[in-house]
Amino acid sequence: MKQRLLSVAVASLLAGFSTQALADGPTFYGDLNVSITDSDTGILVQGTGNKSGTVLENNSSNIGIKGTHDINTNLYVVYKAEVGVNGGDQSNGKEPFSSRNTYVGLGGNFGEVVFGRNDTAFKASEAGVDAFGNLNADIFAILPGQDRVGDSITYTLPKLGLFTGKATYLLEDDFYAEGADVDGNNFAVMGGFGDKGLKKAPYYIGFGYVDGISDLTSYRITGQLKLADLQLGLIYQDSELTSNSDVDGTGYIVSAKYPLGNFMLKGQFGYDDGGMGSFAKGLDTDGTVKEVTNYTLGLDYTLTKSAYVYGHVAYYDAAIDNAEDIDDTLVTVGMRYRF
């Protein structure tokens, strides 16, 4: 019943914005991304209950409104209300929406501070390295820390040339269950110099650190470089559980993109020796996951400025102590439309 009321409320809210209202205030936007995927294990397929075989994936499709409202020349309101759109899957017929980044706050010469649900600063530190973001070959399969959290405060630095920075703090009394044993300081920070889109500058270098969010203490270093048309990316990450430093690991991601007319060739390699990514966590094994290795090759084809089709093949291999190794091959074709 609550989900039905939420669905009606969201639909009414979006319908309530006329063309004139949208022009003057909020921006209504959407991102619809679906694919057909064949997977051996189903561990990484999205929106299907981790079913193996051939499935229809919903890859973080969403709609939302966002905008700013001037209070005076030095201060403005900033807001965003975004929900995941899940109704394309048969099992989600009664739960067509899910929570995503939703916040409100203030901005000015000091930067922006917002309150609500948001990507952590540590997640933002991936910059533009991930060549297969929001898909079953996303870096979250290898590296921990790609979190979106509620009950949080996010501060973003003002524009300082090519410098960027962000911080996240969790209100732990609200975020965690009453009486929970909380370790760590529940914050994350990131900083960078350059342009993660590789347009304003042909390079980007950044760092990220998280302490306690999702029981993770980790730092990462990020780098991107554009050589002629070739785009290269690298993430190095060292992680451990905040509650148990004996569980730790080192991982890295190397990516490359190269345009050929309307095509974009993409490749990515990932490795982690801590078993802390989503692929390792999803394995059904009595052994201990020691290493996960990933190879992904893909191709995008641009149809219009707002739409493209894509395909990729991703291979994951988990080396497991005291049990049989497990691997998975995912073959995916899909389409994405943004407005």
N, C-alpha and C positions, 0 to 999 in steps of 0.2 A: 504494500500500500504506500509506504514512504517513497519507494522508488518510482511508483506511478505518479505521485504528486510532484516529485522532483522533475520527472520528464515533462509534465504539463507546465511546470513553472519555467523551465528552460525554454520550451517552445514558445510560451507566451512572451517571455522576455525578449527573445530574438525577433518575434513577429512584431513587437511593439515599436521597434525602431524604423521609422519611415526613412525614405531616401534623404529627405532634408535633414532629419536628425542625425543620420549617419555622416552626412557631409559636414555638419557643424560640430559634432562631438565624437562619440565613440566610433571606432573602426570595427566593423564586423568582418571576421576572417574565418577561413577554414583550411583544413589540410586533410584530404581524403587519400588514403594509401592502402591498397589491397594487393595481394599477390596469391598465386597458386604455388604451393611448395610441396615437394616430396622429401620426406625425412625418414631415416632409418629408426630413430629413437623418439622423435617428437619433443625432446627436451627443450629445444630453443624456439619451436614454432609458437606464434603469439595469437592469443584470442581463441584458442581451440581446445583448451584443457590439456595441452601437451599430447595431442594425438599423433601417432606415427602414421606413415602412409602419405597419401596425397590429400592435402587440406587447403582450405581458403583462409589465408591469414589477414587479419586486420592489423596494420602496422602503425599503431599510435594515431589513428585518424582522430581529428578533433575539430571543434568549432569554438568560437569565443568572441568576446568584445574586449577592446583595450583602448586606452586613450589617456589624455591629460586634460586638466581644467585649470585655467589660470586663476589664482587668487589675487595676485598683484604682479608687478614686474619682477619680483624676486622670489616668488613662491608659487607652486602649483600642486595640484592633486594629480597623482598618477595611479592608474588602476588597471586591473586585468581580471577577467572572469572566463576561464576556459574549462571545457569538459571534454572527456574522451567520448567518441561516438562508436558504440559497440554493437549497434542493432543489426549489422549485416550477418552476424553469426547466429545460427538457430538457437543455441543455448542461451543467448543474451536477449531474447525477445522481450522479456519482462524487465530487463536491466539495460536499457539502451545507452545510458550515460554513466560515466565514472569521473572521479575528481582528478583534476590536473591543476596547473598553476593558477591560483586565485588569490589576489592580494589587493590591498589599497595602501597608499602612503603619501608622502610628501616629497617634493623635489625642489631644487633650487641651485644656487651657486655652490652649495655644500655637497652636491650629489643627490642621491635618492635613497630614502629609507622606506621600506614597505613591510607590511605585516600580513601573514597568512601562509599559504602553501606556495612553495617555489623550489626550483632546482637549487641544489646547494652550490656554494662557491667552488667546492672541490669538483663537482660535476662540470661546472663551467670551464674549469681549467683544461679540459680536453681540447678546447679551441676548435680548430677545423681539421684535426687529424683524422677523425673517424670517417672513412670512406663509405661506410655502410650503416650510418646512423639510423636508428629506429627500425632496423631490419633484423632478421635472425642472425646476421653476422656483425651486429653492433659490438663495440668493444666491451659492453657489460658482460658478454659471454666469457671473457677472459679476465678482466680487471674488476675488482670491487670498487664501490664508492660512487656509482652513478645514481645518486639518490635524488628524489623529489620529496620534500618533507613539509608537513603542516606545522602549525604552532611555532612558526619561525619568524625571525626578523632578518631582513636582508638589507645590507648597505652597499651601494654602488658608488664608486668615486665619480666626481664630475669629469668632463672631458679635459684631458691633460695631454694634448697632442696624441702621440701614439701609445701613451701609457694607459693601462686599464687595471682596475682592481675591484674586488668584491669581497664581502664577508657575510657569513651566515651564523646566526646564533639561535639555538633551540631553547624555548621556554620549557625546561625539562619537567616542571611540576604539572604542566598541561599535556606535554607530548607523551610521557610515559604513564603507565598504569600506576595507581596509588600504591605505594609501598614497594615499588620496583627498585631493585638494586642497580643503581646507575653508576657506570664507570666513565671516566673521561670528563672533559670540559664542554662537550657538545657544541663545538664551533668548527667552522671551516673558513679558510681564506684562499684567495688566489690573486695573482698579479701577472701582468704581461706587458710586453713592449713589441710594437709592430702591428700588423693587420692579419687577423686570422682568416680573412677572406682573400688575402694576398693581392689586393687591388691598390690600396693606398701605399703599401710597401710590399716588396717581394719577400718578406720574411716575418716571422713571429717567434718569440721565445717567451715562455711563461713557466709558472710554478703553481702548485696547489698543495694545501695541507689540510687535513681533517683530524680532529681529535674527539673521538667518542660517538659521533653520529653513526647510527647503525652498527655500533660496537666495533668501529674501525678507527685505527690510528695509522695514517699513511701520508706520504708525500709523493708528489710526481713532478717531473720536469717535462715540459712540452716544447717541441721545436717544429717549425715549418719553414720551407724554403721553396721559392719558385725559380727554376732555371729555364729560361725561355718559356715554353708552354708546359713544361713538366712541373707538377706540384708534388713535393715530398713532405711527409710528416713523420714525427717520431714522438712516442711517449715512453718514458721510463718511470716505473712506479715501485716503491717499496712499501709493504703493508704488513700489519699485524692486528690481531684482535685486541681491542682495548682491554677486555676482561681476561685475556690469556695471551701473553706475549710469546708463549711457546708456539702458538699457531701464527706463522708468518710466511711471507713469500715475496718474491721479486718477479715483476712482469714487465713486458714491453710490447709496444705496437709499432709497426712500420707500415706506412701506407704510401701509395703513389697514384696519381691521376694524370691522364694525358688526353687532351681533346683532339678529335679528328672530325672536323666538320660538325655535324649534329650529334656525333657520337662522343661519349666520354668513356675511355678505358680506365678501369680501376683495379687495383690489387692491394691486398692487405695481408700482413703476417702478424700473428699474435702468439705470445708465449707467457706462461705463468707457472711458477714452481711451488705455489702455495695452496692450490685447490680452492681459491676463494671467489672465483668468478661464478656466474650463473650456470655455466655448463657443468662444472665440477660439482656444484651444490645439487644439481638436479639428477645426478647419476644414482642409480639404484645398485649399490655395491656394498659388500661387507668389508672390502679393503679400504685402504687409505689412498686418496688421489694425490699423487706426487707431482705430476706435470700435466699441463694441457697445452697442446700446440694447435694452431689454427692457420689454414691457408684459404684465402678467398680471392676469386677472380670474377670480375663483373663488367657489365657494359650497360650504359644508359643511352637512350636515344631521345633527343628533345623533339617534341611535337609542336609546342608553342611555348611562350614565355612562362605559362602557368602549368603546363602538363608535359610529362615525359613517361616513357615506358622503360623498363629495365629488366635485367636478368643477371643472376650470379650463381656460382657454385661455391659452396663453403664446405670445407672438410675440417673436422675436429677429431683429435686423438688424445685420449686420456691414458697416461701411464699410471697404473695402480699397483700398490704394494699388497701382497698377500691375496690377490684376486686377479682375474683376467682383465686385460686392458679393454677399453671400450672406445669405439670410434663412431662417428656419424657423418654422413654426407647429405647436405641439403641442396637441392636444385630448385631455384626460385625464378619465376617470371611474374612481373607485376606492373602496376600503373599508379602514378601519383598525380593528383591535381590540387593545386593551391589557389585560393582566391582571397 
